[in-house]
Amino acid sequence: MDFSGKVALVTGGGNGIGRAACVAFAKQGAKVVAVDRDGAAAEATAGIIRQSGGDATAVTADVTKSADVKAYVKAAIDKYGRIDCFFNNAGIEGKVSPIAEYDEAVFDAVIGVNVKGVFLGLRHVLPEMIRQGGGAIVNTASVAGLVGTPGMPAYVASKHAVIGLTKTAAGEVARQGIRVNAVCPGPVDTRMIHSLEAQLSPGDPAAVNQRYQASLPTGRYSTVEEIANMVLFLCSDLASNTTGGQFVVDGGRTSTGGAVTSLASR
Ligand SMILES: NC(=O)c1ccc[n+]([C@@H]2O[C@H](COP(=O)([O-])OP(=O)(O)OC[C@H]3O[C@@H](n4cnc5c(N)ncnc54)[C@H](O)[C@@H]3O)[C@@H](O)[C@H]2O)c1
């Protein structure tokens, strides 16, 4: 997977899966644009890459605002001239609460980042890829885009929507040499999963962590690097005829058809 001379744009690049993907792209030779609403975190990611001799730039942007999205696309083009790989990844988890009690403002916030943010990324990156005659996009869905999780209505709805956007975009631009796929992580060891653990059991998040990891067929959460590996594969020429697909990296979680303990089951 050689990305020498290629440009990779990553949203949510300041932390977790996004940062790991930025670092992995850079390790394989890509120039990286790390986008995050947390500008210091994006700068830190770019700093890690530069310290290892790579080329990276950070952009502060909120993916829910079209002006910010236009600005991060422009920043990538101004700095590096093109966007070969786009990891449309920024997302938030919202609250753990049943639909009958779910807060409307939290619902809007989750849909805003996870659906509108992904749409706006596609809306403004695709014209550049069409202009340059090719590219590869990976949207971050989740196993929550494939199966329901009681207690996470906004998140589950948003990630099912990411799969719908992925399939739609893939069909629209396949003949223009652009591939669009979704990665569907199961639980990954990042801030997000620890936030969910703490919401479920504020007094003893470690117990939720242990129970949930034990319920997974492989017995553990994925690492951020394991998700980044799939993202790089999907963006690489090794996946040259792969588009519109959903690629699970979940330690076997969905393979059990829901027989495993749900994170949200109390
Ligand atoms: N961690 C998991 O278990 C898991 C599982 C499945 C899917 N995912 C998905 O992976 C993606 C990355 O999550 P993570 O686990 O690395 O979480 P994280 O919280 O560690 O990182 C998310 C990053 O996105 C940024 N972000 C959030 N809202 C933003 C906005 N409006 N504009 C710009 N940046 C914004 C945050 O500042 C943060 O740096 C998300 O889409 C998430 O839903 C995570």
The ligand as an SDF file (V2000), in Angstrom:
LIG
                    3D

 44 48  0  0  0  0  0  0  0  0999 V2000
  -14.7040    4.1400   19.0570 N   0  0  0  0  0  0  0  0  0  0  0  0
  -15.5960    3.2660   18.6410 C   0  0  0  0  0  0  0  0  0  0  0  0
  -15.8860    2.2690   19.3210 O   0  0  0  0  0  0  0  0  0  0  0  0
  -16.2650    3.4310   17.3000 C   0  0  0  0  0  0  0  0  0  0  0  0
  -16.9910    2.3600   16.7860 C   0  0  0  0  0  0  0  0  0  0  0  0
  -17.6320    2.4880   15.5530 C   0  0  0  0  0  0  0  0  0  0  0  0
  -17.5270    3.6780   14.8570 C   0  0  0  0  0  0  0  0  0  0  0  0
  -16.8130    4.7160   15.3970 N   0  0  0  0  0  0  0  0  0  0  0  0
  -16.7750    5.9530   14.6180 C   0  0  0  0  0  0  0  0  0  0  0  0
  -15.4400    6.2960   14.3500 O   0  0  0  0  0  0  0  0  0  0  0  0
  -15.3440    7.7010   14.1430 C   0  0  0  0  0  0  0  0  0  0  0  0
  -14.1950    8.2400   14.9810 C   0  0  0  0  0  0  0  0  0  0  0  0
  -14.5030    8.0170   16.3430 O   0  0  0  0  0  0  0  0  0  0  0  0
  -13.3840    7.8310   17.4770 P   0  0  0  0  0  0  0  0  0  0  0  0
  -13.7110    6.6050   18.2030 O   0  0  0  0  0  0  0  0  0  0  0  0
  -12.0310    8.0240   16.9010 O   0  0  0  0  0  0  0  0  0  0  0  0
  -13.8090    9.0450   18.4210 O   0  0  0  0  0  0  0  0  0  0  0  0
  -12.9680   10.2650   19.0400 P   0  0  0  0  0  0  0  0  0  0  0  0
  -13.9510   11.0090   19.8540 O   0  0  0  0  0  0  0  0  0  0  0  0
  -11.7200    9.7470   19.6540 O   0  0  0  0  0  0  0  0  0  0  0  0
  -12.5620   11.1230   17.7500 O   0  0  0  0  0  0  0  0  0  0  0  0
  -13.5190   11.8270   17.0180 C   0  0  0  0  0  0  0  0  0  0  0  0
  -12.8910   13.0970   16.5080 C   0  0  0  0  0  0  0  0  0  0  0  0
  -13.8750   13.7890   15.7160 O   0  0  0  0  0  0  0  0  0  0  0  0
  -13.8420   15.1640   16.0530 C   0  0  0  0  0  0  0  0  0  0  0  0
  -15.1470   15.7720   15.7960 N   0  0  0  0  0  0  0  0  0  0  0  0
  -16.3220   15.5400   16.4490 C   0  0  0  0  0  0  0  0  0  0  0  0
  -17.2670   16.3430   15.9680 N   0  0  0  0  0  0  0  0  0  0  0  0
  -16.6920   17.0970   14.9950 C   0  0  0  0  0  0  0  0  0  0  0  0
  -17.1690   18.1230   14.1390 C   0  0  0  0  0  0  0  0  0  0  0  0
  -18.4420   18.5730   14.2000 N   0  0  0  0  0  0  0  0  0  0  0  0
  -16.3070   18.6750   13.2490 N   0  0  0  0  0  0  0  0  0  0  0  0
  -15.0150   18.2630   13.1880 C   0  0  0  0  0  0  0  0  0  0  0  0
  -14.4990   17.3130   13.9920 N   0  0  0  0  0  0  0  0  0  0  0  0
  -15.3450   16.7370   14.8720 C   0  0  0  0  0  0  0  0  0  0  0  0
  -13.4960   15.1860   17.5310 C   0  0  0  0  0  0  0  0  0  0  0  0
  -12.9830   16.4590   17.9310 O   0  0  0  0  0  0  0  0  0  0  0  0
  -12.4730   14.0600   17.6220 C   0  0  0  0  0  0  0  0  0  0  0  0
  -11.1620   14.5260   17.3900 O   0  0  0  0  0  0  0  0  0  0  0  0
  -16.7030    8.2710   14.4800 C   0  0  0  0  0  0  0  0  0  0  0  0
  -17.4410    8.4890   13.2880 O   0  0  0  0  0  0  0  0  0  0  0  0
  -17.3440    7.1690   15.2960 C   0  0  0  0  0  0  0  0  0  0  0  0
  -18.7490    7.2160   15.2600 O   0  0  0  0  0  0  0  0  0  0  0  0
  -16.1850    4.6230   16.5810 C   0  0  0  0  0  0  0  0  0  0  0  0
  1  2  1  0
  2  3  2  0
  2  4  1  0
  4  5  1  0
  4 44  2  0
  5  6  2  0
  6  7  1  0
  7  8  2  0
  8  9  1  0
  8 44  1  0
  9 10  1  0
  9 42  1  0
 10 11  1  0
 11 12  1  0
 11 40  1  0
 12 13  1  0
 13 14  1  0
 14 15  2  0
 14 16  1  0
 14 17  1  0
 17 18  1  0
 18 19  2  0
 18 20  1  0
 18 21  1  0
 21 22  1  0
 22 23  1  0
 23 24  1  0
 23 38  1  0
 24 25  1  0
 25 26  1  0
 25 36  1  0
 26 27  1  0
 26 35  1  0
 27 28  2  0
 28 29  1  0
 29 30  1  0
 29 35  2  0
 30 31  1  0
 30 32  2  0
 32 33  1  0
 33 34  2  0
 34 35  1  0
 36 37  1  0
 36 38  1  0
 38 39  1  0
 40 41  1  0
 40 42  1  0
 42 43  1  0
M  CHG  2   8   1  16  -1
M  END
$$$$
